[in-house]
Structures are given as C-alpha cells and as structure tokens.
Amino acid sequence: MLISPARPFAIRNAVLFIAIAASIFIPSTFASAADGKTLLEQGHFRQLSAIAQERLKRNPKDAEALSWMSAVYDAYGNFERAVEYGRRAIEAAPNSGEVHCQLADTLGDRALQLGILGGGVPLARQMRHELDLSLQLEPRSIRCLKESMGLYEQSPAIVGGSKSKARETLRQIYQISQADGALAEAALLQMQKRPLPEIEAHLRQAVQLNPHLYRAVIDLTSILASDGYRRYAEAEHFARLGIAADPNRAGCYAYLAAVLAHQQRWSDLDAALAEAQRHVPDNAASLFSAAQVLLETNTDLPRAERYLRQYLSREPEAGAPTHGTAHWKLGLVLEKEGRRSDAASELRAAAPQIGNDPEFKKDFKRIAG
C-alpha cells in the first residue's frame, strides 16, 4: 500500500518481524480446517495461495480467490501481478467493497515502487478512487478507513492528500471501535514522526480496550523490545498475550524468541521455539529473530548457527528474511567463530539475492572479496 497504518511499526529492532507467505503449500496442524479469510488475516499466504489456485481452477472468475491471489502477490512484492489480480477481482465482483480495498492496497504499493517520475502518481490517484468506492459500498470497513486515513495523511494534495481529512477519518474509526481508533491514532502519530512514548500510550489504550486486537499487541511489543526501550519483561508479557489471542500467527513468537534470547533464558527460548514450530510450522521467523539477537550480542554463537541453518532448511515466508539474508547472517556468525573460509562461502551464497545491499557489500569485501 502507499501508506502503512495497518502494517507493523517501522521501528529499528533487534527483531526482524515478519508475518507472511511464500510459494508452496505446507500443511499445518490447524490450516486444514482454516478458511481463506482466516489464512489471509493470519498471514499464511502459502496456504492461501494453494486454496485460491484450487478454487480458480474450478472457477476462473471467483472474485474472492482472485482477491486472495492479489494479496499473495502483494506479500511477495510482485505488485504488478497483485494489481492485475486485483483488477480481475473487481471485474468479477464490482460491488464488493473488500475487493476494491484490496486493489487500493496493491495500487499503493505499486505506486511506491514506481515513484513519482516512474508513473506512480496516476496509480496513487487510482488508489484514492478505489478507496472511495470501497467506502461507499462498506462505509464501516475499518481496514479501508485506515488505508484512507494513511493516504490522506501522507500524500501530497495532487493525489488527494489532506491532513484535516485524515483526522476526520480517524474520528470515523473511533466511532466504530474505540480500540481500533486508538490503534489507528498510534499509526497516525507514527506517520507524523511523533515521539515513541506518545505512540506507545495509544497502543496501550488499544490493548486495554481489546486485548485480542493482535495488531495493537504486536506493535506495542515491537516498541518495548526495540533497541531504544529494551523493556524485555514487558515485551515478553505482551508477546505472550498476543500468542494467547491467536497462537497461529508468527509475529509474537518472533518477538518472544528475541526477548528470551536477549535474557539468555535458554530453556524458555527452546520451549518458545518448539511452540512456534507446533502452531506455525510454515513460518520460521522466530528462529531467525533469536539468531539475530545472538549474533548482535555475540552470545552462544553455536546456537545462532544452529538456528540459522534450521531457518535455511525451509522456504521463507514472503516478507520474512530471504535465504540470502540468512546466508549473510550465518556468514557473520561463522566469521566470529573463526571459520573464515566457511563464512566466505555463506556470503557468496547470499550475493545473488542481496548483492546490492550496501551493508552486505562491506561485509562481503571484508570476508569474501
């Protein structure tokens, strides 16, 4: 999307929080009974893709399945295909507000990818149009109201930006749900680059009003676990609260693994990783999060190596660290262990995927150049 009020907070953290998809279906202990809407909400895009493709084989004009595929491609960063599927979904169901909202989301991401000079402005205008249509059809859609608020707040006037309309949209969200309103206000404050304590206060309010509002719980956890806060006991509390609210999402497991690794609570960490594997076998973000902390703190490097090798043994979720990133971090672990030749091999394996990353280039030159 063009704006990100409904996505994770972009706060620097030892945790690389990730929550979504890849390309092959992997059965889980819960997903066999889960419907597509649940998988979409929980970020299981691999499984969602399999369900959507099976439905499209039976009916190529299945609007819901087309919209799900739009979300899958958007999660992978293939915004052009995401827009294509979004438009096909609207052709199949022009009176569905949710379908218009999904297209708006992907149009925003594609607009950002292209940039102002590359053709992003017309797509941003189309995003505004699709959001307006969606809200005409479903005026109480919190998802679409949040998208609309973000577009009003962050966009220039040329594509419909308006600070006053952003505040008005926020008031509409509050009228529907006080908890979602507090969460949306936290997102608005983040867009305005307000101090973290202000954002934290609204997230706490959202969680207090609705402890099952997963997005609020995980955003609050991300702040508490961040390098600037390091309030690990509180972060653990809210991570466990999020897991209790929905044990089939990966995000809170990743934060829990990170804070336990920071505290070197190895038995608790092993238990948390095992729980994540049981409930979310298609997302290994918790392994990467723990390994990243161990690498940064130079703690128990053999454990970090083990976690990264386990992470590399399966397909990563879309939005999660790529195999290239995992090879890079594994190389840095091996360097610290004094295994320079092995480290160089890992960085060479990483290069095809992340060779343009400036930080990676520095490490590659030092270790494998």
C-alpha angles and dihedrals in degrees: 000000000000091000129027112217092133097045132082118291113265094229119142108253140163084238119078098208115207132167116173158077148303134181116276127065114245115185115232135193091259110025098076088076097034120103125224094260091056092048090049092050092047095046098244095144097159091061092040090055091054092050093045094048092049091052092047090055087060095040120012089193096056098136096198093051091046090052090049090053088051088056091047093053090045089054090053092050093247092131096165092060090041090058090045093055091042091056091047089052091053091050087055096043112018092167097056112107092195092056091051090049092052091051090049090053093053093043089057093052092047090048091054091048093053097041128206095296095042098058102278097130097069090048091050089053089050088051090056090049093050092048091051091050091048093052092047088057097038109017093175096053103130092193093056094041089055091050090049093048091052093049092050092048102046106029127088118248090256089074097035103279116164127163092201092052089050090057091046091052089050089054089053091054091050090052090056098041129359092203094051089045092056090047091049091048090053088053091048091051089050090054088051090051092237120170116284095242089063092050091045092053093056092046090052089051091051092050092046090052093045118011088185094060094111097190091056093046094051095044090052090047090051091056095046092049095044123114091252094055110026091182092153099168091056092042089053091050093054094041089056089046089055092048090051090050092052119358092183097071122088103213103080092044088057092053092043091052091050097050092046090050090051089054093044092232094156101176091047090047093051090049092050092049091049090050091050090051091051096049102030106026092159095061122058096179091124091061092052092046093053093046091049091055092048090050093049093047094040090234129148094342095185087060091050089050091051093050093049093049089051089049090052092051092075139044111272121235119252107267091025123105110290123237085256091060092045091051089050094052091044088053090054091050091051090048090055089049089056095250097126097162092053090045091054090052091054093050091050088052089051097048100082091059105035104016093126095057107113094216091048090051091057092051093044092052091049097046109023106013 
